[in-house]
Amino acid sequence: MNILVPITITDAMIGAGTTIAEPAAGETAWTDTTFAVGQRVIRSTTHRVYECVAAIGSPTGIAPENDTTIPVRWIEVGPTQRYAPFDTYTSTAATATTSITYVLSPGYFNAVSLYGLTGTQIVVSIKDAPGGTEIYRYPTSGTASLTEPPTGWYDYMFGKRRTITKLVLSNLPIRPTAEMTITVTAGSGAAVGIGMINVGDLAPLLGDAEWGGVLGGASAEPTSYSYIKTNDDGTTTIKRRGKSTNLRASVSMPRQKADSALATVQQVLDVPVSWIATTSQGFDGLNVFGLGSCSMSYDSFGIATLQVNVKGLI
């Protein structure tokens, strides 16, 4: 079991090669003027989008994030396009057509976890410094497909391929001024997007333990927040909303590693992080971004078991 705690991304960490500007296409920066109900503006100081909910007939001199007027005149509705991959929700995405690129220099990091990917190909590269020498590339040549291979001949001929929406890259080379470039592409005019970029330190719960790991039977539990009501006549009303995935897993370990593992989890109990049961291929369902909790059982003199429960965020 691994925990990837995201680095807080600041303006200085986002490089010039990033293709999503602020304001992005379709966004409007706030200016001190009049506003009608429903108008949306962005603030580059907070990297948030605000919606006017009470008409403003004359300049006020008060930015939306500082407006405490009653009745309320502004509500916060989400992140800007440029900063959408860096909030706590995988469902808020930076979107574009054909291609989208983020260039980041976040300091020391050894892993990145990407969620909410939309597109057909992806390339991730790392240079030892901005504009420097490339020291890592995924894949080593060409581009990596964001489409699962067919499961059989029928699927190959007629099936709709499942798209890959998340990706974990670990054991990345560490440099103090490393520059990472993430590019997602698709056909001309097709939609592309990145829901979350979680770059940081991937910390294994067991460290250098001689044995142990996630036990068989770990479960991924899809959860829907849609409104579903069955009416008296048997008909059903469905209002679709966001979805997430919860995670349950048991981690067996040497008893002498139990306290260290417990302390690691305690540090992130109220912090949304990536919980990655394994970085092996074929276990994407056991990679969840959310809030974790746990219980540790000291089973015997030499064995302990950590029960991990993660509530995934939408």
N, C-alpha and C positions, 0 to 999 in steps of 0.2 A: 504494500500500500504506500502510495506517494502523495504528498501534498505540495501543490504549486501555489505559492502565495504571490499575487500579482504586485509588480512594482507600480506605484502611482505615477502615471504619465503626466508630464508637464509640457508647456509650450516649447521649452528649450530642447526637449527630447524628440520632437517630431521634426524630421528633416525636410529640406526643400523639395525633395523628390516625391513627397506625398501628393497624390492627385486630388484629394478632397480638400477644398479650401474652406475658409471660415470668414464670411458666410459662404455656404455652398450654393450651387445652382438651386433656385427655388426658395432660398432662405433670404430674409431681410433683416439687416441690422437695425436695432432700435435707434431712433432719433427722437428728440424731444418735440413732438408734434401732436396732432389729433389722431385718435384711433376709434374705429368702429368695433362693435362686439364681434368676436370671431377672428380678428386680425392676429397674426402670429409674427413675433419678432425673435431675434436671437441676441444674446449678450456674449461677446467674446471674453469678457472678464470672468464669467461663470461657466461658459460653454454650455448654456442651457437655452431651451426654447420656452417662450412665454406666450400665453394667449390672453387677449383682452376679453374680459367678461362683463365689463361695465363701460359704456361709451365715455371717451375722454375728449371733451370738446375744445380744450385749449392746452397749450404746453404746461407741464407741471414742474419740470426740472427734477423729477424723481424717476430714477431708473426702475424697471420692473422688480428687480431683486430687493430694492430698498423701499418699495411702496407698501406702507402699512395702513393705507387709507381704508376706512370702513364706510360703506360696503367695499368688499374686495374688488380691485380693478384688474388684477393680473393673477393668473395661475400658472404654475410651472408644469409643462407637459412632457418634458424629456430632454435628452441631450441633443446637442447640435450634431449634424452629420459627421463632422470631422472627429468629434469625441465620442460618437456612439459606441465604438468598439472598446471603450475604456470605462464604461459604467458597470453596474453590477448585474446587468441583464443581458442574456445572450440573444434575446428577441429584438433588441434595439440594434439596428444595423446601419453601417455606412453603405450606401448603395450608389451604383453608377451603371453605365452600360459599356459593354465590350471589355473594359479593363479597369481595375482599381489597384492602387499601390500605396502602401504605407512604408515610410522609411523612419526607423526608430534608433535612437542612441540612448538607451536607458541606463547605461553603466554596466555593472557586473550582472550577468544572468547566465543560466546554464540550461534553460528549457523554455519552450513556448507552447501554449495550448490555444488552438484556434477553434471557435465555435460559430455556428450560424453561417457557414460558408455557402455562397451561391455562385455558381459558375461551372466551368468544365475543366479548367486546368489551374494549377498553382505552382509557384516557384518561391522558395525561401532561401535567401542567401545572406551570409554574414561576412563583413569585411573587418579587418583588424582595427580600422579607424575610418571615420567618414572620408569617402573617396579613396580609401587605401586598397590593400590587397585582399582579394577574396580568400577566406580561410574555411568556408563551409558553404555547401550548396545542397539543397534538396529539391528535386533529385540531383544526382551527380551530373546529369546531362539532360537536355530537353526539358519537358514539363511533366509534372505528376498529374494523373487524371483524377478528377473528383467524381468519377462514376465507377460504381462497383462492376466487376466483370460479370458476364452472364452466368447463371447457375446451371444452364443446360442448353440444348439445341433450341428448344421452343423459346426460351428466354432470349437466346441469341437472335432468333429470327423475328419474333413478334413481341417480346416482352418490353416493358418499360423499365429501364435500368434504375436501380436505387442510387441516389446521389450521396456522396460523402460530405457530411456537413461539419465534421470536426476532425482535427488533426493534432497529434502531440509529437513534438520533436524534443528529444532529451539528449543529454551528454553533449551539449553544444560547446564549442571551444570558448573559453573565457578570456576576455580582454577588457581592460578598464575603459577603453573608448570604442568598443565594438559597435558597428553599425549594421542593423538588420533590415533587410528589404523583403517585404511580403507582397507578392503580386498575384492576383486572381484574375483570370481571363475567361472569356466566352466568345461565341461567334459575334460577328459584327452586329451591333445594336441589341444584343441579348443582355439580360440583367445579370449583374455581378454584385456581390456584397460580402461584407465581413461583419458578423454579429458581435464577436468579442476577440480581442487580442490579449491574452493573459501571458505576459512575459515576466519571468522571475526566477526564483531559486526552487528547484525541484528537490524536496527533502524526503527521503525514504524514512518511514517510521522505524524500521529495524536497523538502520545504519549498517554497521559491519558485522551484524549477527551471523553466526556460523550456519544457522538454519532458521526456517520459519517463512511465513508469507501468508497470502490470502488463501483461505481454505476453499475447497470446492463447494458450490452451492451459493456463491455470491449472486445477488439478484439486482436487476435493474427494473424499476417499477414506474412505467409511464403514468403520468397524472394529468388530467384535464381540468381546467378551471372554467370550462364552459357552463353556461346556465342551462340546465336541463330540467324540464317540468313535464310530468305526465298528467294530462288533464283528465277530468272525470269521464269523458267519453272515450278515453283510450288513446287519443291523439297526443303527440309529444311536441312540445315547443323547445327548440334548441337555439341558443344564442352562442355562437362560437367565440371562445376567448383563448387565452394563452395556454400552452402546455409545458410541462417540465418532466424531468425524470428523477426519481428518488433512487437512492442506492443503499443496499444493506450488504454487509460483508463481515466475516469473522477472520481475524488475523491471529495466527498462532505464532508464538515467539518464545525464546528463552526467558525464563522468569527474571533474570538479571537485566533484561532490556525493557521490562514492563514499565518501570518508573519513567524512563526516558521517553518512551513512546507516549505515555499518558501526559507528560508535561508538554510534548509537542502539540498534541491535540488540544490541550487546555489553552494554549496561546491563540488558537484560531476558532474557538467556540462561537464567537459572535462576528467572525470575519468571513465574508464569502470568498472561497478559494476553490481551486480545482482539486477534486479527490479522484485519484487515478489508481485503480486497483492493480493494473499492470500496464506496461507500455508495449506488451506483445501485440502483434496484429491479431485481429479477429475478436477483440474485446472492447470495441468502441462503446458499447452500452455501459461498461463499468467505468466510464470517464464522465464525471458529473461535476458541474460547477454549482456550488451551493453552500449551505450552512450545515456543519457537521456536529454530531454529538456521539458520545461513546460510553461504554462501560467496560471496565477491566476486571477480569476474573483471574485470580491467582490460583490456578488449578492444582498445582502440586509444587513440590520443592523446586523443580526445574522447568515448569511449563506455565505460561500465562496465555490468556486469550482475550483479545480486544474485539468487542462488538462495535462496529461502526455503522452509524445511521446518518445519511446525508439527505437533507431536504433540498432538492434541486430548485433553482430559480428559473423563471421563465425567460 
